[in-house]
Amino acid sequence: MMDKTNLFAAAAAAVILVCVGGWVAPTPDATAATTPTEQIDIMQLTVNAKDTPTEHFSEMTFVFGGCEH
């Protein structure tokens, strides 16, 4: 007869197999590919963009000096 540890291990393995099998099995909704009904026009979005946030940078390419060792 199986002791409690072996029985628990067998039950845990069975639960894991059932869960993995349910996760792997395809569902009818997941296999049906849907076609997009509407597309976004990126050019129209960029042309009509208003009040977008901007970033300002200070040009510091040729700033030398002020460094003291």
Backbone as a printed PyTorch tensor [residue, N CA C, xyz], in Angstrom:
tensor([[[  0.8280,  -1.1740,   0.0000],
         [  0.0000,   0.0000,   0.0000],
         [  0.8770,   1.2440,   0.0000]],

        [[  0.3930,   2.3140,  -0.6340],
         [  1.1600,   3.5430,  -0.7310],
         [  1.0660,   4.3290,   0.5680]],

        [[  2.1920,   4.8910,   0.9620],
         [  2.1160,   5.7240,   2.1460],
         [  1.6340,   7.1250,   1.7610]],

        [[  1.4550,   7.9930,   2.7500],
         [  0.8570,   9.3060,   2.5160],
         [  1.7150,  10.1880,   1.6040]],

        [[  3.0340,  10.0730,   1.6870],
         [  3.9180,  10.9040,   0.8720],
         [  3.7850,  10.5560,  -0.6050]],

        [[  3.7680,   9.2770,  -0.9200],
         [  3.6260,   8.8530,  -2.3160],
         [  2.2430,   9.2120,  -2.8490]],

        [[  1.2380,   9.0840,  -2.0350],
         [ -0.1100,   9.4300,  -2.4540],
         [ -0.2200,  10.9330,  -2.7330]],

        [[  0.3950,  11.7380,  -1.8630],
         [  0.3860,  13.1870,  -2.0650],
         [  1.1480,  13.5550,  -3.3310]],

        [[  2.2960,  12.9210,  -3.5760],
         [  3.0890,  13.2000,  -4.7730],
         [  2.3170,  12.8200,  -6.0350]],

        [[  1.6180,  11.7210,  -6.0170],
         [  0.8410,  11.2970,  -7.1770],
         [ -0.3270,  12.2470,  -7.4300]],

        [[ -0.9750,  12.7100,  -6.3660],
         [ -2.0810,  13.6490,  -6.5150],
         [ -1.5800,  14.9900,  -7.0390]],

        [[ -0.4440,  15.4520,  -6.5360],
         [  0.1270,  16.7180,  -7.0100],
         [  0.5200,  16.6090,  -8.4680]],

        [[  1.1100,  15.4990,  -8.8760],
         [  1.4860,  15.3080, -10.2790],
         [  0.2550,  15.2900, -11.1720]],

        [[ -0.8180,  14.6630, -10.7250],
         [ -2.0410,  14.6150, -11.5200],
         [ -2.6510,  16.0070, -11.6810]],

        [[ -2.6420,  16.7970, -10.6150],
         [ -3.1830,  18.1550, -10.6890],
         [ -2.3400,  19.0040, -11.6360]],

        [[ -1.0240,  18.8740, -11.5660],
         [ -0.1440,  19.6340, -12.4550],
         [ -0.3780,  19.2430, -13.9030]],

        [[ -0.5060,  17.9610, -14.1840],
         [ -0.7510,  17.5160, -15.5590],
         [ -2.0820,  18.0330, -16.0920]],

        [[ -3.1100,  18.0240, -15.2660],
         [ -4.4180,  18.5270, -15.6960],
         [ -4.3430,  20.0210, -15.9760]],

        [[ -3.6560,  20.7640, -15.1240],
         [ -3.5410,  22.2130, -15.3270],
         [ -2.7470,  22.5420, -16.5780]],

        [[ -1.6340,  21.8610, -16.7870],
         [ -0.8160,  22.1110, -17.9760],
         [ -1.5720,  21.6960, -19.2270]],

        [[ -2.2860,  20.6050, -19.1670],
         [ -3.0800,  20.1690, -20.3220],
         [ -4.1670,  21.1640, -20.6730]],

        [[ -4.8020,  21.7360, -19.6760],
         [ -5.8310,  22.7440, -19.9410],
         [ -5.2540,  24.0350, -20.4620]],

        [[ -4.0290,  24.3580, -20.0500],
         [ -3.3870,  25.5870, -20.5200],
         [ -2.9110,  25.4340, -21.9540]],

        [[ -2.4440,  24.2390, -22.3290],
         [ -1.9020,  24.0080, -23.6600],
         [ -3.0110,  23.7830, -24.6880]],

        [[ -4.1010,  23.1910, -24.2870],
         [ -5.1790,  22.8480, -25.2210],
         [ -5.7660,  24.1170, -25.8450]],

        [[ -5.8750,  24.1410, -27.1720],
         [ -6.4260,  25.3260, -27.8320],
         [ -7.9310,  25.4510, -27.6050]],

        [[ -8.3820,  26.6680, -27.5180],
         [ -9.8050,  26.9230, -27.4040],
         [-10.3060,  27.4580, -28.7410]],

        [[-11.5750,  27.2960, -29.0750],
         [-12.0780,  27.7750, -30.3620],
         [-11.9160,  29.2860, -30.5440]],

        [[-12.0470,  30.0490, -29.4580],
         [-11.9090,  31.4970, -29.5770],
         [-10.4670,  31.9040, -29.8460]],

        [[ -9.5200,  31.1770, -29.2740],
         [ -8.1160,  31.5400, -29.4220],
         [ -7.5810,  31.1900, -30.8050]],

        [[ -8.1420,  30.1870, -31.4550],
         [ -7.6170,  29.7680, -32.7550],
         [ -8.1820,  30.5920, -33.8960]],

        [[ -9.3000,  31.2470, -33.7010],
         [ -9.9070,  32.0330, -34.7730],
         [ -9.2060,  33.3860, -34.8610]],

        [[ -8.6080,  33.6560, -36.0110],
         [ -7.9270,  34.9310, -36.2160],
         [ -8.9430,  35.9770, -36.6410]],

        [[ -8.8510,  37.1270, -36.0240],
         [ -9.7670,  38.2000, -36.3790],
         [ -9.0660,  39.1880, -37.2930]],

        [[ -9.7870,  39.7050, -38.2430],
         [ -9.2250,  40.6990, -39.1510],
         [ -9.5600,  42.0840, -38.6150]],

        [[ -8.6210,  43.0110, -38.7190],
         [ -8.9050,  44.3550, -38.2230],
         [ -9.9740,  45.0360, -39.0720]],

        [[-10.9110,  45.6660, -38.4060],
         [-11.9870,  46.3350, -39.1290],
         [-11.6580,  47.7920, -39.3910]],

        [[-10.6770,  48.3140, -38.6730],
         [-10.3500,  49.7230, -38.7930],
         [ -8.8410,  49.8840, -38.6760]],

        [[ -8.2560,  50.7570, -39.5050],
         [ -6.8250,  50.9940, -39.4390],
         [ -6.5670,  52.4340, -39.0450]],

        [[ -5.4590,  52.6590, -38.3760],
         [ -5.0920,  53.9980, -37.9320],
         [ -4.1520,  54.6130, -38.9650]],

        [[ -4.4710,  55.8250, -39.4140],
         [ -3.6400,  56.5330, -40.3670],
         [ -2.6240,  57.3710, -39.5830]],

        [[ -1.3850,  56.9080, -39.5450],
         [ -0.3430,  57.5590, -38.7630],
         [ -0.0240,  58.9410, -39.3260]],

        [[  0.0110,  59.0900, -40.6290],
         [  0.3120,  60.3880, -41.2260],
         [ -0.7470,  61.4190, -40.8430]],

        [[ -1.9970,  61.0300, -40.8400],
         [ -3.0620,  61.9580, -40.4690],
         [ -2.9540,  62.3590, -38.9990]],

        [[ -2.5340,  61.4380, -38.1540],
         [ -2.3520,  61.7590, -36.7440],
         [ -1.2360,  62.7810, -36.5430]],

        [[ -0.1310,  62.6210, -37.2760],
         [  0.9770,  63.5560, -37.1090],
         [  0.6600,  64.9250, -37.6940]],

        [[ -0.1050,  64.9840, -38.7720],
         [ -0.4680,  66.2660, -39.3730],
         [ -1.4120,  67.0310, -38.4540]],

        [[ -2.3360,  66.3510, -37.8240],
         [ -3.3520,  67.0000, -37.0000],
         [ -2.9470,  67.1490, -35.5360]],

        [[ -1.7260,  66.7720, -35.1720],
         [ -1.2990,  66.8330, -33.7760],
         [ -1.1900,  68.2840, -33.3120]],

        [[ -1.7980,  68.5960, -32.1830],
         [ -1.7670,  69.9410, -31.6140],
         [ -1.4680,  69.8340, -30.1230]],

        [[ -0.7980,  70.8380, -29.6120],
         [ -0.4930,  70.9330, -28.1820],
         [  0.2460,  69.7120, -27.6460]],

        [[  1.2070,  69.2210, -28.4190],
         [  1.9960,  68.0910, -27.9420],
         [  3.1240,  68.6130, -27.0630]],

        [[  3.5270,  67.8870, -26.0480],
         [  4.5960,  68.3520, -25.1680],
         [  5.9330,  68.4070, -25.9120]],

        [[  6.7500,  69.4000, -25.5800],
         [  8.0630,  69.5460, -26.1990],
         [  9.1360,  69.5460, -25.1210]],

        [[ 10.3330,  69.1790, -25.5210],
         [ 11.4660,  69.1930, -24.6140],
         [ 12.4660,  70.2210, -25.1130]],

        [[ 13.0960,  70.9250, -24.2040],
         [ 14.0870,  71.9300, -24.5550],
         [ 15.4270,  71.5200, -23.9730]],

        [[ 16.4590,  71.5710, -24.8230],
         [ 17.8030,  71.2120, -24.4100],
         [ 18.7170,  72.4060, -24.5850]],

        [[ 19.6860,  72.5150, -23.7160],
         [ 20.7040,  73.5520, -23.8450],
         [ 21.8910,  72.9580, -24.5980]],

        [[ 22.3380,  73.6700, -25.6250],
         [ 23.4780,  73.2140, -26.4160],
         [ 24.7560,  73.4720, -25.6250]],

        [[ 25.4470,  72.4340, -25.2500],
         [ 26.6560,  72.5560, -24.4380],
         [ 27.8330,  71.8430, -25.1020]],

        [[ 27.8590,  71.7990, -26.4390],
         [ 28.8790,  71.0390, -27.1400],
         [ 30.2620,  71.6330, -26.9330]],

        [[ 30.4090,  72.9520, -27.0890],
         [ 31.7240,  73.5830, -27.0440],
         [ 31.9490,  74.3750, -25.7650]],

        [[ 31.3810,  73.9210, -24.6730],
         [ 31.5880,  74.5890, -23.3990],
         [ 32.7180,  73.8790, -22.6730]],

        [[ 33.8710,  74.5790, -22.6130],
         [ 35.0210,  74.0380, -21.9020],
         [ 35.3540,  75.0020, -20.7880]],

        [[ 35.9160,  74.5800, -19.7790],
         [ 36.3140,  75.4880, -18.7240],
         [ 35.4460,  75.3140, -17.5090]],

        [[ 35.8790,  75.9190, -16.4780],
         [ 35.1500,  75.8060, -15.2350],
         [ 35.5080,  74.5420, -14.4770]],

        [[ 36.3460,  73.7220, -15.0880],
         [ 36.7480,  72.4740, -14.4180],
         [ 38.0560,  72.7390, -13.6730]],

        [[ 38.0470,  72.6220, -12.4230],
         [ 39.2560,  72.7980, -11.6130],
         [ 39.6200,  71.4790, -10.9740]],

        [[ 40.8900,  71.1970, -11.0180],
         [ 41.3440,  69.9370, -10.4210],
         [ 41.9760,  70.1630,  -9.1140]]])
